[in-house]
Amino acid sequence: MSPVNIIRWIAVALAVVAAFVAVPQAALIMVVLGAVLGFMGVSKEDRVAYLVAAVALAQVATVFAVIPAVGNYIADIMSNLSQILNAGAAAVLLTWVKERLMD
């Protein structure tokens, strides 16, 4: 398993765990993991899809909150995943800007 896949699994696990229990500095950890994934784990061909996924997940993350009993947990998990993807999207954009400046 590659380091990027390990980081992905850790990020998803943290997103799920942080939805159920208080994890100290969870937001900071998720941002760092997302940024690392954005720099290391997104190929040139997948950048547009990654950015679209980040925007889409940010928009629909809380829609599940209306489901009785489990909706808030699902919404929290989706919001945490959205935070990770948005940090990665910022890294993807920074990578794109750096490449444009180096041309």
N, C-alpha and C positions, 0 to 999 in steps of 0.2 A: 504494500500500500504506500502510495506516495505521500510526502509531507502535506501537500495541498489537500488530499482526501482526508487525512487525519485532522487537519484544521477544520475542514467542512463538518466532519462528524462532531468535533468538539463544539463548534458553533451551534449546530442544531441541538445538541444535547443541552447546552447552556440555555438556549432559547426556550426549550421545553421545561427544564428544571426551574428557571427563573419565573415561569408563569405560575408555579405552584408554591414556591418558597422564596423567602427573601435571600438573595445572594448579594453579599457586599460587593460593591463596585461592578455589578453585572453589566450595567450600561456601558461603562468604560471598556470592559473586557470584550463585549460584543462589537463595539466600534473598532477596537484594535484588530480583532479577528476578521471583521468584515473588510477592513482596509488591507490587511495582508492577503486575503482572498482576492480582492480586487486587483492588487498589484501582481500576484503570482498565479492566480487560478483562472483568469479570463483571457482566452486567446483573442487575437485580432478579429477573427471571424465571428466570435460570440459577443462582441462588445455591444452591438445594438440590441440584441436580444436580452442581454443582461440589464441594460439601462431600461428597456421597456418593462421587464419583469420587476425591477425595483420600483418604478413609478406605479405600476398596476397593483403590486402588493401593498404599497403605501395607501392606495385609495380604497382597497377592499378589506384591509386588515380588521377593522372593527365591525364589519357587517354581521359577523356571527354572534355578536353580543346579545342579540334578541332571542337566541335559542335558550329555553329554560334549562336551568341547572348547569349545563356544561358550556354554554355560549361564551361566558366571560373568560373561561380558561382558554378556549379556542382563539378568542380574539386577542388575548394576551400573548399566546404563542405566535400568532400571525404578526402581531405588532413587533415582537422581539425579532422575528425573522426579517421583517421589513427594516428594522434598524440595522441589522447586519448587512442586508442587501444595499441599503442606502449608503452605508460607509464604503462598501465595495464599489458602488457607482461613483462616489467621489474619487476613489483611487483610480478607477477606469478613466474618468475625465481628466485627472491630473496626468495620467500616462499619455493620453491622447494629446494634451497640450504640450507636454515635453517632446513628443515625437514631431509635432507640427513645428515647434521652435527649432528642432535640430535639423530639419530638412533644408 
